[in-house]
Amino acid sequence: MTQPNGVHHLALMTADVKSQIAFFSDVLGMKLKALYWMHNVDGYFHAFMELNANSSVAFVFAPAVKDIPVDYGVSHAGNPVKPCAPGSMQHIAFSVDTDEELLEMRDRIRSRGVRVLGPLDHGFCKSIYFGGPEDLVLEVSTSSEAINAEAWIDPEVVALNNISTEELAAYKNPAAYANTSGVPVAQPTAGNGMPEYTQMDPEFAGAFDLPDEVVTRELSENTPPVKLASAG
């Protein structure tokens, strides 16, 4: 079945990339793996902190970010049980494998002077909670087994969200997908009611209507900023 198999990277905006790198490296033990000018965007740069070989927390720096005010309940939640605007990040939960590793992370974080709440036992996971630079709301969790949907999908909440029996069955077991036509699916037209990148410059928005091969050829940039000596 075709589906995502993990989080490749979660990108967070920052006005102070050094403080984020220092925190995620020293406090959480993540390795800095990339720090470079963001491709095709003047004045921006990217930092990638490694979770594993194919999963990172990324930070995007832009000079204008320092002038954008923090507004709790709009731009930031402020803590794990407060609301914020639709589409904004409420919190990030990182994963460890065991209860022992969760306690080790609690102690590591506290040893750096950061206050930690927990662990709390939520039934299908245990979690600790703490804050990060620029008012990030952070969590580390561990699960000893997969979530049992029969135990954790509440019929009352299903009904409150007007989810029918048929819809629930489809949500629990999404339809498989295979392109059997032998040709790529055509780009949908803009404004068809489905989500799109919003507030784009017209020049960038037009890129969505270019042939895929043109986008790959003209907009890709795969050269590392540092040239490595060839092996041998």
C-alpha positions as CSV (number, residue, x, y, z in Angstrom):
1,M,0.0,0.0,0.0
2,T,1.3,3.4,-0.9
3,Q,1.5,5.7,2.1
4,P,4.1,7.8,4.0
5,N,6.3,5.7,6.2
6,G,7.6,8.4,8.6
7,V,8.4,12.0,8.9
8,H,11.2,13.1,6.6
9,H,11.5,16.5,8.2
10,L,9.4,18.9,10.2
11,A,10.2,22.5,9.2
12,L,9.9,25.3,11.8
13,M,10.5,29.0,11.2
14,T,13.1,30.7,13.3
15,A,14.6,34.1,13.9
16,D,17.6,32.7,15.7
17,V,18.8,29.5,14.1
18,K,21.9,29.3,16.3
19,S,19.8,29.1,19.5
20,Q,17.7,26.3,18.0
21,I,20.8,24.4,16.8
22,A,22.4,24.7,20.3
23,F,19.3,23.6,22.1
24,F,18.5,20.6,19.9
25,S,22.1,19.5,19.9
26,D,23.0,20.0,23.6
27,V,19.7,19.5,25.3
28,L,18.2,16.8,23.1
29,G,21.3,15.2,21.6
30,M,20.5,15.7,17.9
31,K,23.3,16.1,15.4
32,L,23.5,19.1,13.1
33,K,23.6,17.5,9.6
34,A,23.0,20.5,7.3
35,L,23.2,24.3,7.4
36,Y,23.0,26.0,4.0
37,W,21.3,28.7,1.9
38,M,17.7,27.6,1.1
39,H,17.4,26.7,-2.5
40,N,15.6,29.2,-4.8
41,V,14.8,31.5,-1.9
42,D,17.1,34.6,-1.5
43,G,18.1,35.4,2.1
44,Y,16.8,32.3,3.7
45,F,18.8,29.4,5.1
46,H,18.0,25.9,6.3
47,A,19.3,23.8,9.2
48,F,18.6,20.1,9.6
49,M,18.9,18.3,13.0
50,E,19.0,14.5,12.7
51,L,16.4,12.2,14.3
52,N,17.6,9.3,12.3
53,A,19.1,8.7,8.9
54,N,15.9,9.7,7.1
55,S,14.1,11.9,9.6
56,S,15.0,15.5,10.8
57,V,13.8,18.6,12.5
58,A,14.5,21.5,10.1
59,F,14.6,25.2,10.9
60,V,14.0,27.9,8.3
61,F,15.6,31.3,8.9
62,A,14.4,34.4,7.2
63,P,15.5,38.0,8.2
64,A,11.9,39.2,8.4
65,V,10.9,36.7,11.1
66,K,12.4,38.8,13.9
67,D,9.8,41.5,13.2
68,I,6.8,39.1,13.4
69,P,5.2,39.2,16.8
70,V,4.5,36.1,18.9
71,D,0.8,36.1,19.7
72,Y,-0.3,33.2,22.0
73,G,-3.4,31.6,20.7
74,V,-2.6,32.8,17.2
75,S,1.0,32.1,16.2
76,H,1.8,29.9,19.2
77,A,-0.1,27.6,21.5
78,G,2.3,28.3,24.5
79,N,1.6,24.9,26.1
80,P,0.2,21.5,25.1
81,V,-3.4,22.2,26.1
82,K,-3.8,25.7,24.6
83,P,-5.3,26.5,21.2
84,C,-3.6,28.3,18.3
85,A,-4.6,29.2,14.8
86,P,-5.6,26.4,12.3
87,G,-2.6,25.2,10.4
88,S,0.0,26.4,12.9
89,M,2.1,24.0,14.9
90,Q,0.6,23.1,18.4
91,H,3.5,20.9,19.6
92,I,6.1,18.4,18.5
93,A,6.4,15.0,20.1
94,F,9.7,13.1,19.5
95,S,10.0,9.4,20.0
96,V,12.2,7.0,22.1
97,D,12.0,3.3,22.2
98,T,11.6,2.4,25.9
99,D,10.5,3.8,29.3
100,E,14.2,3.8,30.4
101,E,15.1,6.0,27.5
102,L,12.3,8.3,28.3
103,L,13.6,8.8,31.8
104,E,17.1,9.2,30.5
105,M,15.8,12.0,28.2
106,R,14.0,13.6,31.2
107,D,17.3,13.6,33.1
108,R,19.4,14.9,30.1
109,I,17.0,17.8,29.5
110,R,16.9,18.7,33.2
111,S,20.7,18.6,33.4
112,R,20.7,21.4,30.9
113,G,18.5,23.6,33.2
114,V,15.3,23.0,31.3
115,R,12.2,22.2,33.4
116,V,10.4,18.9,32.5
117,L,6.9,17.7,33.4
118,G,6.3,14.0,33.6
119,P,6.3,11.2,32.6
120,L,2.6,11.1,32.1
121,D,1.0,7.7,31.2
122,H,-1.6,8.2,28.4
123,G,-2.4,4.5,27.9
124,F,-0.9,4.0,24.5
125,C,2.2,6.2,25.2
126,K,4.1,7.8,28.0
127,S,5.3,11.4,27.6
128,I,7.4,14.2,29.1
129,Y,6.8,17.9,28.3
130,F,9.1,20.9,28.2
131,G,9.7,24.2,26.3
132,G,12.2,25.1,23.6
133,P,13.6,28.3,22.1
134,E,11.2,30.8,20.6
135,D,8.3,29.3,22.7
136,L,8.3,25.8,21.1
137,V,6.1,23.3,22.9
138,L,8.0,20.0,22.9
139,E,7.3,16.5,24.0
140,V,9.2,13.1,24.0
141,S,7.0,10.0,24.0
142,T,7.4,6.2,24.0
143,S,5.0,3.4,23.1
144,S,5.5,-0.2,23.9
145,E,3.0,-1.4,21.3
146,A,0.9,-0.2,18.4
147,I,-2.3,1.8,19.1
148,N,-5.3,-0.5,19.2
149,A,-7.9,1.5,17.2
150,E,-10.8,-0.5,18.7
151,A,-9.9,0.7,22.2
152,W,-8.9,4.3,21.3
153,I,-11.5,5.5,18.8
154,D,-14.2,6.9,21.0
155,P,-17.8,6.5,19.5
156,E,-18.9,9.7,21.3
157,V,-16.1,11.8,19.6
158,V,-16.8,10.0,16.3
159,A,-20.5,11.1,16.5
160,L,-19.6,14.7,17.5
161,N,-17.6,15.0,14.3
162,N,-20.4,13.6,12.2
163,I,-18.4,10.7,11.0
164,S,-20.6,8.0,9.6
165,T,-20.0,4.2,10.0
166,E,-18.9,4.1,6.3
167,E,-16.6,7.0,6.7
168,L,-15.0,5.5,9.9
169,A,-14.4,2.2,8.1
170,A,-12.7,4.0,5.3
171,Y,-10.6,6.2,7.7
172,K,-9.4,3.1,9.5
173,N,-8.5,1.2,6.3
174,P,-7.8,3.7,3.5
175,A,-8.2,2.5,0.0
176,A,-5.1,1.2,-1.7
177,Y,-3.8,3.1,-4.7
178,A,-2.0,2.1,-7.8
179,N,-1.7,4.0,-11.0
180,T,-2.5,1.4,-13.6
181,S,-2.8,3.7,-16.6
182,G,0.9,3.6,-17.3
183,V,1.1,7.5,-17.5
184,P,1.6,10.1,-14.7
185,V,-1.5,11.7,-13.3
186,A,-2.1,15.1,-14.8
187,Q,-1.7,18.2,-12.6
188,P,-5.2,19.3,-11.2
189,T,-6.3,22.7,-12.2
190,A,-5.9,25.6,-9.6
191,G,-8.9,26.6,-7.6
192,N,-10.7,23.3,-7.6
193,G,-11.6,23.4,-3.9
194,M,-8.7,21.2,-2.7
195,P,-5.9,22.6,-0.5
196,E,-3.0,24.5,-2.2
197,Y,0.1,26.4,-1.3
198,T,-1.3,29.8,-0.4
199,Q,-0.1,33.4,-0.6
200,M,2.4,32.6,-3.2
201,D,4.1,35.1,-5.5
202,P,2.5,34.7,-9.0
203,E,5.8,33.7,-10.5
204,F,6.1,30.8,-8.0
205,A,2.5,29.8,-8.3
206,G,2.9,29.5,-12.0
207,A,5.6,26.8,-11.5
208,F,2.8,24.3,-10.6
209,D,1.6,24.5,-14.1
210,L,5.0,23.7,-15.7
211,P,5.6,20.1,-16.8
212,D,7.2,18.0,-14.0
213,E,10.3,17.4,-16.0
214,V,10.8,21.1,-16.4
215,V,10.4,21.7,-12.7
216,T,12.9,19.0,-11.9
217,R,15.4,20.2,-14.4
218,E,15.1,24.0,-13.8
219,L,14.3,24.3,-10.1
220,S,16.3,21.5,-8.6
221,E,19.6,22.3,-6.8
222,N,21.4,19.2,-5.5
223,T,25.0,20.5,-5.1
224,P,26.2,20.6,-1.5
225,P,27.7,23.9,-0.4
226,V,31.0,22.3,0.5
227,K,33.0,20.4,-2.1
228,L,34.4,17.2,-0.7
229,A,37.7,15.7,-1.8
230,S,37.1,12.7,-4.0
231,A,37.8,9.3,-2.4
232,G,41.1,7.7,-3.4
